[in-house]
């Protein structure tokens, strides 16, 4: 349960290697979070980070194996992690892949991998997480979406559509959780400078992982259902959604 001041005490991160997830966990630990479970395909790669969290005040940090694409394992994974580690105040879903549009267009199996990683795998584990949180009667889910989910462009329609599916799914899931004691917040960042975007040309209104983490922390405190990072992108994409397609096609950024 959250402490007397409403601070998150326990967090499960699906995608523990994510820069945004780690920046968020850093801030949660600074705000008295004590139990952290980091789930990743290669948990051994998180050894240095788990030690860093412990040195900054977390009393129990563990990295566990999780594969978004192994959907048959998701039910067992969720049941096991909750059984071993107890209830969680927050589950942060932060895994995903960008893919490479030029490659994926000519290799449908690669495109399917992006879609299954970002949408199908996320939807699978989210349903199991939501059901478990319903049983415990409290908790928050935070899902990293993207502004690309608002309207897929020709230059990134595979990635954008995979996130659009996730975003729509989470809106419906969030509505289904009303009254259960469980909430869901969707995070829509713009271009974020992280290791996943290393080497890519930055875009207008770019941000960084630490800034997105601040938006997440603030959104949780205020009980938001959707947050944007930076916030002004909300207004930009209100316009972008309604541009006539011939005009929208000309936008290169």
Buried (B, 14 or more C-beta within 10 A) or exposed (E): EBEEEEBBBBBBBBBBBBBBBBBBBBBBBEBBBBBBBBBBBEBEEBEEBBEBBBEEEBEBBBBBEBBBEBBEBBBEBBEEBBEEBEBBBBBBBBBBBBBBBEEBEEEEEBBBBBBBBBBBBBBBBBBBBBEBBBEBEBBBBBBBBBBBBBBBBEEBBBBBBBBBBBBBBBBEBBEEBEEBEBBBBBBBBBBBBBEBBEEEEEBEBBBBBBBBBBBBBEBBEEEBBBBBBBEEBBEBBEEBEEEEEEEBEEEEE
